[in-house]
Amino acid sequence: ADWTPKEVDALICYLHGHCMEQGDTGSFCQSTYANAAEHIHLLLISGKVKDHKNVSIKWGALKQTYNAIMTYCSKLGEHWDNECGVNIGGALAAESWSKYIAVKANVQMKPFCNKGWEYLEFLEDIF
């Protein structure tokens, strides 16, 4: 399913407000996903109406992005801030960054070369 930025914002805000319904694995129960789908339904502009399965898949993708950032941040000496992301500057740093994101496990970090992630604080709160 294609997600608009407004739908993603609404989903994260909804799950943030219902974070007490989260299980041990960082996932929510099907009824929470169904309620979230109903919550964002009014924001649909075009395409498929999101159901609990679409919401669950999107939440999984958001968790993967969060985990990729947290893994990167846990490496000693690696820079991250939520304004500039990794803050890559210069040819040597750019070459090193290209090698890092070329690995499949690191590809989710690609958008954060020089920008932060608007949802990081929400996901930190949720977890």
N, C-alpha and C positions, 0 to 999 in steps of 0.2 A: 504494500500500500504506500502511496505517496503521502507524505506528511508536510503540511505547511508549517512555517515557523510559529504561527499562532496556535496551531494544534499541539505542537511539541511543548510550547510554553504552558498551555492549559493542562496538558498531561502531567508535566513535571510539578506544576503547582498543586494539582489534585493529589498526586502521590505523596508530595511533601506534606500536605495536610492530613494524609492518612497513613503516615509512616509507621504508626503503631500497629498497623495491620500486616506489616512485613514479617515474613518468616525468617528462619535462621540462615537461609541461603541468599537472602537479599531479594527474594521474589515475593510476590503478593499472591493471595488466593484468587481463584477465578472470579469470585463475586466482586472483588475490588477492581479487577481489570474490566469487568462488565460495567460497573458503575462509572469507572473512568471513561469508558467508551461512550456511555450515555452523556456524561458531562461535556465531552468535546463535540458531540454530534452537531450542535448548533453552529459550530465553526466550519463545517464542511462547505467548501466552495464547489468542488467537482471531484469526480472519482468515486471510489468505493467508500461506503460507510464503514468506519472502523468498528470492529467487534472486539470481544475480549481477547481473541487470539492475536489480532493485529497489535493491540495494546501490549500484550505480553511480549511479542517479538520486538516491538520498539523499545520497551523497557530493557530487554536483554541487550540490545545494541547500545543503549545509553550506559548501562552498567559496564559493558566492554570498553567504552571510551573512558569512563571514569577509572577503571582498573588500569588501562594503558597509561593514563596520566600519573596515577599513583605509583605504578611500577617505575616509570621514568624518574619521578621525583625521589624515589627511594635510592637511586643510584648515587653514590658518593660523588660530589663535585659537579653534578648536573644542575643546570639552572632551570627554574620554572617560576614564573609569576603569572598571576591571572590577568595581567594587563598585556604583556608581550609574549606570553607563552614561553617557548624555549629561548626566544630572542636571538635568533641566528643572525650573525653579522660577519662579513668577510668570507673570502673564498675557501679558506681552510675549514672553517666551521660549517659552511654550506656543503662542502664535500663530505665531511663527517656525518652531517645530518642526512644527506642523501643515502649514504650507506646504511645508516640506522633504520630509516623508514623503508628501505628496500626489502627488509626482512618482513615476511607476512605478519608476524606477531606484533610488529611495530607500525604497521601501515595506518592504524587509527590515529597516530600522532601527527600525520602529515599536515592537517589543517592548522596545527599549533606552532608552526615554524616561528611566526612573529605575532601571534595573537593568543589571547587566553580563551577559555571556554566559559560562556555565559551561564552554564548550568552547574559549574563545579561546586559552588557554595551550597546550592540546593541538594546535590547528591551527597556532599559531605555531611550535611544535616541529616539526610535520610539514613545514611549508614552510621 
